[in-house]
Every structure is written in structure tokens, then in C-alpha cells.
Amino acid sequence: MSRLKRPVQENENPNPATKFLQWKSNDQCFEFYNKEAGEKVKVELPLKVLFLEHYHTVKGWSDSANSGIWSNEVYSIGREEFEVKSSNGTICKGVYKDNRSIIKNAGGVYHRSIYCMTPEGEIVNLQLKGAVIGGLDADASVDGTTVNGWSDFYSGDKKKKIKGVSHLLDNQWIEIKQAKQGKKGAVKYTIPFFELGKSITPAQDKLANIASEKLQSYMDSYFTKEVVTEVEEVEVLAESLESLNF
């Protein structure tokens, strides 16, 4: 044991998101891992959040490394490079489209990382994947109707004549009141249904400004340092136990 006090590098600007919520298809709700309590906590619907910003990332599980898979977050998926890792080291580095098959074969899954604020001013992160992002077309929907995932809800789809709501999300709530059921062969699953809610109040706008400043400060530091944040393996392990990738 050394007599000298070894330096400890502290994260001066930690991620301001207090919860990282994942959709649980069977339970039709969100869930996050509480590190302090060492347990998973369900967040039942309805859920109301204010959009702050979203990014792209990769998460998953590597059987060969017996560890989680993680990557950095990027804003422009077509131009910025991912560095995807497991406990064995770097799996690949580069633009996503050039490494998609490598990521998939390694056990990685593309995620949309969405930072939001709750009505109480808390910053949370929605970790969305699969059909939660892409939605359901009429053939994949149990009730035969098209259901927008996050992508079409936010940006719209000109070919389908779907209008996105991105220009409204600075001042209006996103509400998730219900789940919609999809099917893939004999397997049924659910995705959250995104709706546009009411406008925020002046008091909520003040909370949103505070939350935005916190997130802006973190992201400025994050992208400047090009930090690759390792995901807690216990969180990714919980994902890997799901048999469906919806």
C-alpha cells in the first residue's frame, strides 16, 4: 500500500440525467436502474416530459466478452464517428452506416438517446430502440393501424404525409398515456404512443431554462473532451435478458 495519497480524477461535469428510462414491452411501462438501491424501478404510464435534445448511441451485450457494449453519443449519425466498445476493447470505430453489420454481429443495438425534463424540473433520458423508434405499419400493428414511433413523431415522413412536431417541442409537453400493440409472426409486443400535450407555463419555462443550461454545459464538455462514457454493465445485462429487441 502506498504512503502517498493517489490522485482521484473526479467528473467535474457529470451527466445531469438522473434516470435512464428503457421501454419494457411486456410490462407496458418504462423502467430504470436505481444504482443506490441496486434494483430496477418501473415508471408507469402516463409519462409527461419536455424535449431538450436527442442523440444517437449504441448499447448492447457481448457474449464473447461477457460484458456490456457501449459507445459515445453523437448528434449527426451520418458524419460523426462512433467508438463502440466492450470489456475486450474497441469493437469498431467510424460512421454508423459503415459499421452497422459489425455492431449488430457483436451484439450492439442502435439507440436514440433523448434528454427530457419532467414537470418537476428533473432531467431524464429516454433510451429508445427498435420499433419504439421506427413505429408500426398497418401490417405490424395488432389493430391494423399505423402507429408513429419516435422518428415520425418528431420529424414526420413526407412519403407517408406525416407531419412531425419538432418545431413545437420547445414549449409543449410530450405525453405518453398508452401503449400500442405490435406483432411479429406469433409474437406480440408493445411500444409507447407519443402525443403532443399542452404548452408549458411560465414557471415551467423557467425550470426548462435551468435544465437546458445544465445539459448544454454537460454536452459542451462531453463533445470537447470526446468522452466515451462506459455504461454500467448491470444496466446492459438487464437489456440482454430480453428475448425481443423491440
C-alpha positions as CSV (number, residue, x, y, z in Angstrom):
1,M,0.0,0.0,0.0
2,S,1.4,3.4,-1.0
3,R,2.1,6.1,1.7
4,L,1.2,8.8,-0.8
5,K,-2.4,9.8,-1.5
6,R,-3.1,8.9,-5.1
7,P,-4.9,11.4,-7.2
8,V,-8.5,10.8,-7.9
9,Q,-10.0,12.2,-11.1
10,E,-13.4,13.4,-10.4
11,N,-16.0,14.1,-13.0
12,E,-16.5,17.8,-12.7
13,N,-19.4,17.9,-15.0
14,P,-21.4,14.6,-14.7
15,N,-24.3,13.7,-16.9
16,P,-27.3,15.7,-15.5
17,A,-29.8,12.9,-16.3
18,T,-30.9,11.3,-13.1
19,K,-32.7,8.4,-14.7
20,F,-32.2,6.4,-17.9
21,L,-35.6,5.0,-18.9
22,Q,-36.0,2.0,-21.1
23,W,-39.3,0.7,-22.5
24,K,-40.4,-2.7,-21.1
25,S,-42.6,-4.3,-23.7
26,N,-44.3,-6.9,-21.6
27,D,-45.0,-4.5,-18.7
28,Q,-46.1,-1.6,-21.0
29,C,-44.1,0.9,-19.0
30,F,-40.7,2.4,-18.6
31,E,-38.0,1.2,-16.3
32,F,-34.7,2.5,-14.9
33,Y,-31.9,1.0,-12.8
34,N,-31.5,2.6,-9.4
35,K,-27.8,2.3,-8.6
36,E,-28.1,3.3,-5.0
37,A,-30.8,0.8,-4.2
38,G,-29.4,-1.8,-6.6
39,E,-32.8,-2.5,-8.1
40,K,-34.9,-1.8,-11.2
41,V,-37.7,0.6,-10.8
42,K,-40.8,0.8,-13.0
43,V,-42.2,4.1,-14.2
44,E,-45.8,3.5,-15.0
45,L,-47.8,5.5,-17.6
46,P,-48.8,8.2,-18.1
47,L,-45.5,9.9,-18.5
48,K,-45.1,13.6,-19.4
49,V,-41.8,15.1,-20.4
50,L,-40.4,18.2,-22.2
51,F,-38.0,17.6,-25.0
52,L,-34.5,19.1,-24.6
53,E,-32.3,17.3,-27.2
54,H,-31.6,13.9,-28.7
55,Y,-28.5,12.0,-29.8
56,H,-27.5,8.6,-31.2
57,T,-25.7,5.9,-29.3
58,V,-25.1,2.1,-29.2
59,K,-25.7,-0.2,-26.3
60,G,-26.0,-4.0,-26.0
61,W,-24.3,-7.2,-24.7
62,S,-21.3,-9.1,-26.0
63,D,-21.4,-12.8,-25.4
64,S,-17.8,-13.3,-26.4
65,A,-16.6,-10.6,-23.9
66,N,-19.3,-11.5,-21.3
67,S,-19.8,-7.7,-20.9
68,G,-21.9,-4.8,-21.9
69,I,-21.4,-2.9,-25.1
70,W,-21.4,0.9,-25.1
71,S,-20.4,3.8,-27.3
72,N,-20.1,7.6,-27.3
73,E,-23.1,9.7,-28.1
74,V,-23.2,11.6,-31.5
75,Y,-25.5,14.3,-32.8
76,S,-25.0,13.7,-36.5
77,I,-25.1,9.9,-37.2
78,G,-24.1,10.5,-40.9
79,R,-20.9,12.4,-40.1
80,E,-19.7,11.8,-36.6
81,E,-17.9,8.7,-35.6
82,F,-19.0,6.1,-33.0
83,E,-16.4,4.2,-31.0
84,V,-18.1,1.0,-29.9
85,K,-16.5,-0.9,-27.1
86,S,-16.8,-3.9,-24.8
87,S,-14.6,-5.0,-21.9
88,N,-12.3,-6.6,-24.5
89,G,-11.7,-3.2,-26.1
90,T,-12.8,-1.4,-29.2
91,I,-15.2,-3.3,-31.4
92,C,-15.2,-0.7,-34.2
93,K,-14.8,3.0,-34.8
94,G,-16.3,5.1,-37.6
95,V,-19.6,6.3,-39.1
96,Y,-22.5,4.0,-38.1
97,K,-23.6,3.1,-41.7
98,D,-20.1,1.7,-42.4
99,N,-20.1,-0.4,-39.2
100,R,-23.7,-1.4,-38.9
101,S,-23.1,-5.1,-39.5
102,I,-20.1,-5.3,-37.2
103,I,-22.1,-3.6,-34.4
104,K,-25.0,-6.0,-34.9
105,N,-22.9,-9.1,-35.1
106,A,-21.1,-8.1,-31.9
107,G,-24.4,-7.7,-30.0
108,G,-24.8,-3.9,-30.2
109,V,-28.1,-2.2,-30.8
110,Y,-28.7,1.3,-32.1
111,H,-30.4,3.6,-29.6
112,R,-31.9,7.1,-29.7
113,S,-30.8,8.9,-26.6
114,I,-33.4,11.5,-25.7
115,Y,-32.9,14.1,-22.9
116,C,-36.1,15.4,-21.4
117,M,-37.4,17.4,-18.4
118,T,-40.2,16.2,-16.1
119,P,-42.8,18.7,-14.8
120,E,-40.7,18.8,-11.6
121,G,-37.6,20.0,-13.5
122,E,-35.8,16.7,-13.3
123,I,-33.7,15.8,-16.3
124,V,-34.3,12.2,-17.5
125,N,-33.1,10.3,-20.5
126,L,-35.2,8.0,-22.7
127,Q,-33.2,5.1,-24.2
128,L,-35.3,4.1,-27.3
129,K,-34.6,1.3,-29.7
130,G,-36.3,-0.8,-32.4
131,A,-40.0,-0.3,-33.1
132,V,-40.2,2.3,-30.4
133,I,-38.2,4.5,-32.8
134,G,-39.5,3.2,-36.1
135,G,-43.1,2.7,-35.2
136,L,-45.6,0.2,-36.5
137,D,-47.0,0.0,-40.0
138,A,-50.5,-1.3,-40.6
139,D,-49.3,-4.9,-41.1
140,A,-47.3,-4.9,-37.9
141,S,-50.0,-3.3,-35.8
142,V,-52.4,-5.6,-34.0
143,D,-55.3,-3.3,-34.6
144,G,-54.3,-2.7,-38.2
145,T,-53.5,1.0,-37.9
146,T,-50.2,2.8,-38.4
147,V,-48.5,3.9,-35.2
148,N,-45.8,6.5,-35.2
149,G,-42.6,5.8,-33.4
150,W,-40.3,8.5,-32.1
151,S,-38.8,9.2,-35.5
152,D,-42.0,10.0,-37.3
153,F,-43.5,11.7,-34.3
154,Y,-40.5,14.1,-34.1
155,S,-39.5,14.6,-37.8
156,G,-42.5,13.3,-39.8
157,D,-42.4,11.4,-43.0
158,K,-43.0,13.2,-46.3
159,K,-43.7,10.0,-48.2
160,K,-46.4,9.0,-45.7
161,K,-47.6,12.6,-45.5
162,I,-47.0,12.6,-41.7
163,K,-46.2,15.9,-40.1
164,G,-43.6,16.0,-37.4
165,V,-43.8,18.1,-34.3
166,S,-40.2,19.1,-33.8
167,H,-41.0,22.8,-34.2
168,L,-43.4,22.6,-31.3
169,L,-41.4,20.7,-28.8
170,D,-39.6,23.7,-27.2
171,N,-42.7,24.8,-25.4
172,Q,-45.1,21.8,-25.4
173,W,-45.2,18.6,-23.4
174,I,-44.8,15.2,-24.9
175,E,-47.3,12.8,-23.3
176,I,-47.2,9.0,-23.3
177,K,-50.6,7.8,-22.0
178,Q,-50.8,4.4,-23.5
179,A,-49.0,1.6,-25.3
180,K,-49.8,0.3,-28.7
181,Q,-49.5,-3.4,-29.6
182,G,-47.5,-4.8,-32.4
183,K,-46.8,-8.3,-33.8
184,K,-44.0,-10.2,-35.5
185,G,-45.2,-13.6,-36.5
186,A,-46.8,-15.2,-33.5
187,V,-45.0,-12.8,-31.1
188,K,-46.8,-9.7,-29.8
189,Y,-45.1,-6.7,-28.2
190,T,-45.8,-3.1,-27.3
191,I,-44.4,0.4,-28.0
192,P,-45.2,3.7,-26.3
193,F,-47.6,6.1,-28.1
194,F,-46.2,9.6,-28.3
195,E,-48.7,12.5,-28.2
196,L,-48.3,16.3,-28.2
197,G,-49.6,17.8,-24.9
198,K,-50.3,21.3,-23.6
199,S,-48.0,24.3,-23.7
200,I,-45.7,24.8,-20.7
201,T,-46.5,27.5,-18.1
202,P,-44.1,30.5,-17.4
203,A,-43.0,28.7,-14.2
204,Q,-42.2,25.5,-16.2
205,D,-40.4,27.6,-18.8
206,K,-38.0,28.8,-16.0
207,L,-37.4,25.2,-15.0
208,A,-36.8,24.3,-18.6
209,N,-34.2,27.1,-19.0
210,I,-32.3,25.8,-15.9
211,A,-32.4,22.2,-17.2
212,S,-31.3,23.3,-20.7
213,E,-28.3,25.2,-19.2
214,K,-27.3,22.1,-17.3
215,L,-27.5,19.8,-20.3
216,Q,-25.8,22.4,-22.5
217,S,-22.9,22.7,-20.1
218,Y,-22.5,18.9,-19.9
219,M,-22.7,18.4,-23.7
220,D,-20.2,21.2,-24.4
221,S,-17.8,19.4,-22.1
222,Y,-18.6,16.0,-23.4
223,F,-18.0,16.8,-27.0
224,T,-15.0,18.9,-26.3
225,K,-13.3,16.0,-24.5
226,E,-14.7,13.4,-26.8
227,V,-15.5,11.3,-23.8
228,V,-16.7,7.7,-24.3
229,T,-18.9,7.0,-21.2
230,E,-19.0,3.4,-20.2
231,V,-22.5,2.2,-19.5
232,E,-22.9,0.3,-16.2
233,E,-22.8,-3.4,-17.1
234,V,-25.7,-4.2,-14.9
235,E,-27.9,-1.9,-16.9
236,V,-26.9,-3.5,-20.2
237,L,-27.1,-7.0,-18.7
238,A,-30.8,-6.3,-17.9
239,E,-31.3,-5.5,-21.6
240,S,-29.6,-8.6,-22.8
241,L,-32.0,-10.8,-20.9
242,E,-34.9,-9.6,-23.0
243,S,-35.6,-12.0,-25.8
244,L,-37.2,-9.4,-28.0
245,N,-35.4,-6.4,-29.4
246,F,-38.4,-4.0,-29.6
